[in-house]
Amino acid sequence: MGSSLSSVATSSTENIVIVGAGASGIAVLLRLIEHAKNGKRIAPIIVVEKASPPGPGLAYSAACTGTILNMHTDTMGLYYNDPKHFTRWRSELSSGPFPSRSQYGEYLETMWSEILSQAQHMGLEISLIQDDVLDIDRHDDGTFALTLADGSHLSAQSVVLALGNFTSTLNTHLLDQPGFFPSPWPTSQLQSIPTDAPVLIIGSRLSAVDAALYLSKNGHTGPMTFMSRSGRLAKVQGEPEPFPRRYTLHTLARELESNPAEGLVKLTTTLMDEIDGVNNGDWTWIQKHASPKAELQADLCAAQEGNVHWQTVLRHTAPVIERYWHCLPLESQQLFMAKFFTPWMRYRHGMPVQNAQQILRLMESSQLSVIAGETVHWDDNEGIFIAQTTAGPIEAAYVIEATGQECHLDRIPSPLVQSAARKGLFTPHPMGGVDVDFDTLCASTPGLYTMGSLTRGTHFYVSAIDRTAAHAARIADALVGEPRARPLHIAIFLGSDVASHLMVSDLVPRLLAEGHMPFLFLTSSTETRPMAAPDSRPFDLRKLAFFERELFRKHLSPRLKEYGFKGTRHMTVWQMQSTYGVFVQEIPDSQGTSVAKMLQNHFIDVGISLPCGDVLTLGVIDYFSSSSHHLLSLDGGVLSTPSGNKKVGVQFGYTLRCLHEDSELGDVIDRRTSPLGHSAAILTGVDKEYALAVQIVLDATQLVTRGKSLRNVSWGRTSHTSRHSYLTAEELLQCCHDRGFDLVDGDSVVKMLVELFVPPEQREMLRKELDEVVQEWYVKQGVRVSKA
Ligand SMILES: Cc1cc2nc3c(=O)[nH]c(=O)nc-3n(C[C@H](O)[C@H](O)[C@H](O)COP(=O)(O)OP(=O)(O)OC[C@H]3O[C@@H](n4cnc5c(N)ncnc54)[C@H](O)[C@@H]3O)c2cc1C
């Protein structure tokens, strides 16, 4: 045990102390670093970790050598808003989506080193003490005193207990027997088992699978038995698929929050309905097979053939399941734990295909069997363990308990946890672990935070890295006094212009990453101008309308829908619907009331009208007039701006207004501009300028999500005397004339559309198609264009 602090005893009470530098502690630190980068003042941080090196914790340390991750690599990033961070970090990808746990341990170690170097660079104080914290006390002034194994003390204003998982040992009556392993970890201890010995593994889910595979890799040839109450194995994970109705799971969270009484019924029926939908009414996957081996064969086959669509629904509950859980009444939570927890874990947390294949091989060679049973005792006379199972008594020389996590406070073998409970710093949660605030993870004692399996009673789903990262971010936010970011339902109204589509294609994944759910409303896709009426606008304006709107919406977008391209930089709303599972609805202009109903049904908090003009009918505006809703309107275009020598210059800009009852135009809450290039057609830079709008919208959402007022950042009421104003059509034409450039450069619009929305292999084909459409349009306009 050592310390990198010269004198621990003199530590300032302003400190933040983080106990545990596993994935949880590291994720808290990473988020604090982000806050520091954004200018937040962070108190000195002391990290206390008993194991060396910091980072891997239990799951990704040498204790779990020889096992692979059981969650897909794309969910394992340590940043709550960047789940693929680990995947990008990996240099070795040949092991596929479930690399070794030791590789993840290396990632954690690297993150720890990065934290230290970034902290040093920013002048942020982070110190490490390698010791075991045994005791915690709270002084009358609200500060904490921690006692370390070496007898030294630490003072702190805030303490984060990121202590990790405590494995459960239900068979305490076997603890003194030789050959009993109360947990499969560290795996290395299992090497002491003779390779031909019969082994009973209590449990049949992921830890049991890990234990059997570890033994097998170490040359075990003796019989192995999984014994569990159900006698059924965990299911097999298929490749992750998008869930096109993902938004329903978020709407369900809102429904449960607004009416928790019937929560469990609503929850189960909705999930079953969604599963029914993705599986086309086929429920054969849930049937019990003649034997666990037959079931595993069928499950493996289904996973490999991509025929496990039901998993898609369950997988997408990851960010919202804690909200479902949190609003269930206690009796429903108890009922769920008693009746549904085991099947939930079996279906929700399946094993990777690689593991399933190996388990099947062990079963096919009759080395491994899976049976139902509950009790095991030690027979003194025979000197052997005897398990009572549905297949009769089974004898084993060795027993490994692999039943999962321990969440009961009084059974957790941590002196620190026991100290906090004894001193009343923790309040036990009736569903296990300790009671913490849902949003901040603060325990019943202000300043004391905890996360991981200790918080299962409050959050239910606490162990996977995606939740670790989300919870760590909330703790770090609370430590810097940032209000919790509330997940928002955001309606985006967009028209047919290509700039709005670029914006929304950039916005949607970024809003989703922040935990929000976007709902997209498309205004009428048909041309409002009656076909018979001749278009009397000047040619340049007709050309602008064609290249800005019609070409994309009427010609390119339907083609992209037809081809179903993947992996492009930008997506159409239809591609986003199938990829991200966001709600997309086309709305004719007249349907304000039915739109308002949709907004209400989906619990929309914020409406954002992108520059499309005409959708904000009375019904929609009325919906947002409630004080808890916000309606934001974004305008964009070429602005006249004052420049040197009182000359009027032109810039491209966006203005965001917050609309409300007192003012038709609303309050301007943000306006940003960017220079217009002087060497090209005026609207050529649309693919760059939309980024400005995206940032404006994201910044406003950041305020709303944390309950901060938008009006505080107001530029003041809009007035007609505003120094910046958008150019009228005539001014725009005049501006083109003065500059000697076209309003729109058709060739570059076609090039841009193809590059942004079409994968490289299909670009040539789509470019030709669009060129033909353009030629036809020119012909209709009576214009001859010669192409170079
Ligand atoms: C065997 C196993 C396999 C898993 N596999 C996966 C997986 O594949 N994918 C996934 O998403 N999740 C997995 N999990 C869930 C896993 O718990 C989390 O992914 C993650 O490891 C949790 O991080 P943590 O920091 O909370 O806990 P840990 O990583 O265990 O870290 C806790 C740290 O706290 C330290 N500590 C504890 N008490 C004290 C004290 N009193 N004083 C000082 N230091 C202390 C410990 O030494 C440890 O380093 C697995 C869990 C286990 C147990």
The ligand as an ORCA input file, in Angstrom:
! r2SCAN-3c Opt
* xyz 0 1
  C     -16.967    -10.952    -13.545
  C     -17.687     -9.798    -14.110
  C     -17.771     -9.644    -15.474
  C     -18.428     -8.555    -16.022
  N     -18.490     -8.416    -17.369
  C     -19.082     -7.339    -17.889
  C     -19.120     -7.118    -19.293
  O     -18.636     -7.912    -20.071
  N     -19.729     -6.006    -19.767
  C     -20.282     -5.088    -18.921
  O     -20.812     -4.077    -19.399
  N     -20.254     -5.276    -17.595
  C     -19.682     -6.369    -17.064
  N     -19.656     -6.538    -15.722
  C     -20.222     -5.529    -14.893
  C     -19.060     -4.752    -14.261
  O     -19.269     -4.720    -12.938
  C     -18.925     -3.356    -14.725
  O     -18.776     -3.411    -16.069
  C     -17.724     -2.635    -14.114
  O     -16.630     -3.458    -13.885
  C     -18.098     -1.977    -12.842
  O     -17.075     -1.111    -12.491
  P     -16.914     -0.642    -11.013
  O     -15.886      0.413    -11.026
  O     -18.244     -0.298    -10.470
  O     -16.422     -1.914    -10.231
  P     -14.986     -2.551    -10.248
  O     -14.461     -2.604    -11.615
  O     -15.058     -3.811     -9.496
  O     -14.110     -1.497     -9.445
  C     -14.289     -1.225     -8.082
  C     -12.938     -0.850     -7.514
  O     -13.099     -0.400     -6.182
  C     -12.013     -0.849     -5.410
  N     -12.451     -0.869     -4.017
  C     -13.549     -1.481     -3.516
  N     -13.663     -1.232     -2.195
  C     -12.620     -0.436     -1.868
  C     -12.201      0.150     -0.640
  N     -12.886     -0.028      0.488
  N     -11.069      0.892     -0.655
  C     -10.365      1.080     -1.793
  N     -10.723      0.547     -2.981
  C     -11.836     -0.200     -3.020
  C     -11.739     -2.229     -5.978
  O     -10.426     -2.613     -5.711
  C     -11.998     -2.024     -7.460
  O     -10.832     -1.712     -8.161
  C     -19.011     -7.619    -15.161
  C     -18.935     -7.790    -13.778
  C     -18.286     -8.859    -13.243
  C     -18.219     -9.003    -11.762
*
